[in-house]
Amino acid sequence: SHRLKDWLKPKPCGTFHQLHQLSSPPFRMLNSRQWALLGLLASSPCASQPQQRAEIHKDAVSVSVASDVCPAGGGHPVHLLQREQRLNRATHEQMRVVNGLSSSGQAYAAAASGGAAPPATQTPAAKAQTTTPSPTGLTMNTEGDLTVFVSALMTNVVTMAGMIGVFMMLRVHYPIMYSNNVLQGFAPSKPDLAARFSWIKASLSATQQGHIDSIGLDRAMLLHFPVVCMKVCAVVGGPMLFILGPLHAFFGGHAAGQDHMSYLSAGNVEKGSWLYLIYPAIAWGVVYAVTRIAYGEQERFIKLRWKWLQGVEPMRACTVLVSGIPEEWQSSAKLTEFFQKLFPGDKVAEAYCTRDTSELCAVRQKLKDAKQGLYEAGAMKAKDPSKPPQVKDGWFGAHVDAEAHYKALVSDLEPKVAASRKAIVEASGTLGPRGFHCSTGFVTFRTRADAEMAKRMIDISSDKDEWVIDEPPEPSDVLWGDLMQDPTAEAGRHVLGYSLVAGLYFAYMPLVIGLTNVAEVIDLGPLQSFWAGIAPSFGITFMVSFLPSFIIWIFKLFFTLRAEAWAQHRLQNWYFWFQVVFVVLAAAVGHNCREFTAGLVQNPLSLPEQLATTLPSSTHFYMNFIMVQWGTHTTNMLRYVNLSKYLSFSLLYKEDEAADKAEPEDQEYYGIGSRSARWTTNMVIGIVYGTLSPPMYILTFMNFALTSLLYGYLIPFAETKKPDLGGVLFVSQLRHLHHALIIYVVLMTGIAMHRASHIAPAVVSGLALIYISSALKRFDKHFSWERLPFQELMSDEGRASDAKIAKRADTASYRQPELQEGS
């Protein structure tokens, strides 16, 4: 502010031109509000002549628009893209001509002229130089981007080829890490593990039913989602590329100038062009096509869902999860009695009330760690008897023999575990918390029909929080610790959890900028040249990598998830919306998420214009963003984290044990929840920016083709099988495509308002929001997919499934493993 004050002091007219230079130190730091202060200069002695006043007004408005369109902070890039851009562009070229005024540009014009803001069409176009890349790395469209894009494309292709070559080599040398499902016998097919290219045929030849049988419906539908996206790209992107693209190029008015990469894009269309009159028809066509595809996929999914429900393990099919059990019914015997009264006639097979084993679990975990330490100490001693391993006896204790230390620890903990287990078992007859009973449990019926009837009972008690019946997770996936939580403190935990999520939302960009600034002041001496290429993207790289972890940590600490698979579903939904804000809408959000959100809350109707004045100028960045995903997919094929863990554990454990300890991959970032959110985000980018830049559909199609090929081998053949919710995450992906259409229509409406010659195209485009809302409501209400309909239970397939259930011989059960003897 002091430096700005010095610049605002009256100066001779001969030095006034310095105020127009964006490269001047104080102007790099100004935001749109501070630019408005410069309107005072229009009434200074230096601007007394009308010609000078007009020149100041023109340049300052252009700078203000540039500040809004390309603010000091931007969005959410991939660090590989940043490094490629820095390698291929030594300095930023001039920003392309800014057509029209943003809202703050109009505000400045009013202040500078002393009256109302002039119409946007009367503002002369001006060019402004871009400054140093922001810590977020988002760049606006500019001349020379085509050269950068081609160079980045070549770099990515070479990188992908190298990564795939390394993967093929590792797959042959370490089949237990890259083809373990083939060795275990439940992969969709049996490719030759010694042939380097056999994985391609295995991936392409696998069928959807083969995926369902081997890895479950959830991951089978995850692998089907790229096929859905390719269909969208083909149906919508074909007309965009071959009709709209040429119209932009030949009839747009050549507004892009020397920005060759924008010739097929909306950036080549001048304001007031007749092409904006056909944009509403294009918007309606995209909305109709995507919703029709989503509806068709949902109808096909329901048939697979019903078949999956009929084939669920007998124990899970006949069991319900009960929460909100009143204290007077909190015991296994009383729970059985209650449901026998609801379902008379020996229909209840068993009931189990969750026990509070928190203290037992803590001691049991210590015992487990001690046994593992004892095993590792023995293995290290056997490997080199002359150097027995040592360990510290406490934080400040002396070093002692590790094997003797862990033996003593095991001997001390085993009686404590047995005593704690015995106390809980002996208190089974005491109701409520005094008997270590909780307010949750499981009830298993003898037939699936009775279980389905129980799931539909919603008025068991006048208190809606009592006797709540839900679908159970897989027995091996139950988070028993969540089922032990005190329901009276649930509301407080939720408030705290949502507060932390909101804090993460508002702190995201400040953390990115802060971490980047810290990284850039670090001097690594001889390694500084290497660090200099990483430091500018350190903040965004850190946040991109750890955002899923932050989200899942918050929800595991403050919410009742009950199962790991449900945690993945929760992660998918929240991670997706973070991606929408900080990736898809990065150019509009800028570096100040708080101001963006506050402005949106205060004036929601400003969103169309805000998107229209920012997103069209960032299409080149998103084309590079989608292209960089190709390299990310090939890198994931290496499974380098799992391989490193396997090689480390192999020093102490047998091959099979080392492989078990190296699995699974990090479920916070590589789990189905994060993958579903990221893949959907890529398709959202294609939909939102596809009309603005039709070549985006080509890149998006190629991205999902590569995704289908690579993950078509990685998930069914290499990664371990995970718990299954039966396609729940796929339904969320289809819903998110509807949400993408809302963003798309708001953007198209804003473009019509901002660039068309009259308001009619904006009105026609905006009406599509009504259609999308109706389609989304129908999508949620029309399709009954979560539970098996009774008519399906009564069908031949349903009766056959019940016959199998009657002969069941389940080994799994809904009982806490820590209470089992020998566990």
Secondary structure, DSSP 8 states (H G I E B T S, - for coil): -HHHHHHHS---GGGGGGGG-TTSHHHHT--HHHHHHGGGGGGSGGG-SHHHHHHHHHHHHHHHHHHHHS-SS-----HHHHHHHHHH-SS--BB----S--HHHHHHHHHHHTSS---GGGS-----B--S--TT-----BTTHHHHHHHHHHHHHHHHHHHHHHHHHHHHH-HHHHSHHHHHT-SSS---TT-TTHHHHHHHH--HHHHHHHH-HHHHHHHHHHHHHHHHHHHHHHHIIIIIHHHHHHHSB-TTTT-GGGTTSGGGB-TT-GGGGTHHHHHHHHHHHHHHHHHHHHHHHHHHHHHHHHTS-HHHHTEEEEE---GGG-SHHHHHHHHHHHSTTT-EEEEEEEE--HHHHHHHHHHHHHHHHHHHHHHHHHH-TTS--EEESSSS--EEEHHHHHHHHHHHHHHHHHHHHHHHHHTTTS-SGGGTEEEEEEEEESSHHHHHHHHT---SSSSTTSSEEE----GGGB-HHHHTS-GGGHHHHHHHHHHHHHHHHHHHHHHHHHHHHHHHH---GGGHHHHHHHGGGHHHHHHHHHHHHHHHHHHHHHS---BHHHHHHHHHHHHHHHHIIIIITHHHHTT-HHHHHHHHHH-GGGHHHHHHTTGGGGHHHHHHHHHHHHHHHHHHTT-HHHHHHHHHHTTTS-HHHHHHHH-S--TTTSSHHHHHHHHHHHHHHHHHHHTT-THHHHHHHHHHHHHHHHHHHIIIIIS------SSHHHHHHHHHHHHHHHHHHHHHHHHHHHHSSSSHHHHHHHTHHHHHHHHHHHHHHH---SS--HHHHTSHHHHHHHHHHHT------SS-GGGSTT-
